[in-house]
Every structure is written in C-alpha cells, then in structure tokens.
Amino acid sequence: MHLVDEADDIPVRSTPELIEYFSTAGKPAAQWRVGTEHELIGVIAETGEPPPYDGPHGIGALFDWFAKRGGTPVLERGHMIALSRADAQITIEPGGQFELAGRPVADDRDFVTDLSSYIAELGAASKELGLAWLCAGLRPFGTRDDIPWMPKQRYDVMRAYMPTVGTRGLDMMVRTATVQANLDFADEADAAAKMRCLYSITSLLTALWACSPIVDEKVSGFQSYRAWIWRDTDNARAGLVPFVFDRDDIFTAYTEWALDVPMYFVYRDGYVPVPAGMTFRTYLKNGWGGHQATRSDWAMHLSTLFPEGRLKKFIEVRGCDCGSLGMIAALSPLMRGLLYDRTALAAATALTATLSFAERQQLADDVPRQGLAARAGDHAVGDLAAELVAIATDGLSRVAPASVPLLAPVQEIAETRRTQADRMIEIWQANAGDRRALVAALAQPGLG
C-alpha cells in the first residue's frame, strides 16, 4: 500500500528529475534488506461469508482491536484504513483482504519472528470477532458480487476505471491475495540485472506458489486463477514489460514506460480522478486542474503500476499467490538467494534465456492453468522450477546460510511437483465442497 506523503510536494518539471527518483535509491550491498508483504483472505468463521467493514465481524472492528494495542491509525473519511507500527504497516485491500507490510530485514529469521507475533495477534482478534483467514490466492467462496467493498477513496476511483481497460480488474481488486518480496539494488546496472532476472523467472515463481484453484466454489481447472485474472486486468500497466530484456538503462526505460501509462488520480487532501487517458507525460508537461506535477505525484503514479516486477525505490516481486505461513516466509529468502548472489542471479537468468518475448508472454498465459506442467520452450516448467529452487538454495547458502531452512516448503513443492493448489483441490473434493470444512483446513494456523 502507498501512504501519501504530502510533505514531498517538491515540483518536478523534467524527465531527468523523475529518473533521479530511482537513481538516488541505490544502497551498498552491506545495507541490502528484504521486505515481505502478504494479504490474507478473511471469512466469517461460521458461514464462510466475506466480512464487511462495519459491524461486529467487520474489518473496522479488527483495526480497532489492533489500534488499542499500539500503532498510529491512518484515517480516511472517518474510517481507519491502515495502522502504522514503526517500519511495518497493516492495511486493507478493496475486498477486505488484510495486509501486513513487514519491516525490511537483513535476517529473514527476523521476519519469521515478526510474522509469528502478528499471526498471534490476528488470531486472538479473530477469535473474539468470529473471523478466520484462508491460505489462498483467491477467495474460494461466493462470487465477486458477494464481497463488500472497503471504504477507501483510492479504490472508488479504481473501481470505476478498471472495467474500461480489462475484463477482470474488479476480480483482481476484491478477490485476490498475494505475497510479495521487496529487494534493494546498488545502482542502475544492478537494478537492470535484478529486473532481468526477475522477469526471466516470474512464471516459474507463479507455478511454485500457485494456490488459487477454487473459483465460485468450483474446481476451476486453474492452478493460479489469481495469475489468470492479472492477464486481463489492465495490460497497459500490468504483466511483462519487454524493455527489461534489452535495456541496461533501466531507470530511463522504466520512466519512459511509466510516463505513458494513464494516471488514475492525484492526491490533494483526497484522491482526485484525472481525465480518462491522461498520462503522466501530459501531466508533467501541462499540469492539470491547476495542479503541477510533484515528486509525491510521481511516487503515487508508480504505486498504481502493476507489472510482474515493479520498480520503485526498491524492486517488488509480484507474481505469487499468497498461501501457507511457510510459503509466505519462504519467498523473501528465495529471492535473497537469487538476487543478492551474483552467481545465482546469472544462473537463474540463464534458465529461460533462449525464450523470445512472445514465448514469455505465452508462458505467462499457460502457467496460470497448467502450473508446473506447462512448457517453456523445450523444457517443462516443473524441471525449470526445480533448478530455480536449487540455484536459490545455493545462492542463499553463500549470502545468508542461516535462512536456508526457511526454503523447505518450496523445496518440497519443487521436488514432489505437488503444489498448494493441488492440496486445496484434494481438500475441497474430499469434503464435497463444504465451506466449514474448507475453512478449517485452509485457515492459517491459529486463525481458524
């Protein structure tokens, strides 16, 4: 989630100033950390229904519970929409998905400690409020129309915009849940290499973390329906971007791309929608509505872009379904092993180096349905994914050997080729689609 910093209202007038946003963010390797964000899908424990914002089972009541135990509330139109706790934040997504953006850590075991503390709190709150939280990348119960929208201005604008640019944007907003890793870079060359690696392997990550096969209370035939939703959400701002494979000036290339993506809004004491189709390039040149572009506007615009790998003042890994606590904890060390070790980074990039961009697009279309059974050129995705996990394990053993045990859940998936989605289908079918049984089976430990 992006919380607006209105104090950062320094005007920007040129493309070089926008590029500087990235170029000033580099850090020496000794200061590199990794942050993890994850979203959990809430249900009312007795019924499986999605919780509203208001009421005794509501997300508002959940925020109040947390706020009483510390943190700085973020209010919007009288509703708490986030809670800041030092370097961590608790936020909501449009359909009430509850998100923890954990503090960046140098030691992945510190995140596990933070996650355990958060889960203990969330479990205690949820027991009082009659809620449960599912380890899934998509809400399996009910339809999109059953889900209450959260009272947040930003989402009001996006809700109106999404149906104009794709067929699945509203499903993305209210039904899906992801786990993301955020990583540092040293300079432009390092950022370019890391982005190229990430885009080379993003479909392999999607296959390994697949955990959204149940849609509208039916087995959908997909391993990651969440990933399929993203394939037609808003292709001007989501999916794969080709320049990462042939541009080393990644800060310039990403800026040029972002300049031509239509804006959603500007923030001036609230979210103000801009005219349909207005790009940041036009806004930078001409202003709009008496407003001129600021550094905060640029940061806000960057937060509304949704490619598989997002560049801000760090690199976001965005291609994975949320799932079990073990898989939530495994993503950051896996990416640390891949992107913070030069040998592993080169080996991971090489796994799909022979694919054309069109073949990468086809792979991104195939993996949501076929998962590890999909093919990437002459190779099975399952074989490449197993190699990827081995490369990550090797890299992590050099840069953070104490974190290697955290890879166990993804190592098991790579070895057995049995995903979280496969297990979810088995549970669903074994219980004849009974909601309570699935809630009991899929709820995060301590959260059911």
Order of alpha helices (4+ residues) and beta strands (2+ residues): alpha-beta-alpha-beta-beta-beta-beta-alpha-beta-alpha-alpha-beta-alpha-beta-beta-alpha-beta-alpha-beta-beta-alpha-alpha-beta-beta-beta-alpha-alpha-alpha-beta-beta-alpha-alpha-alpha-alpha
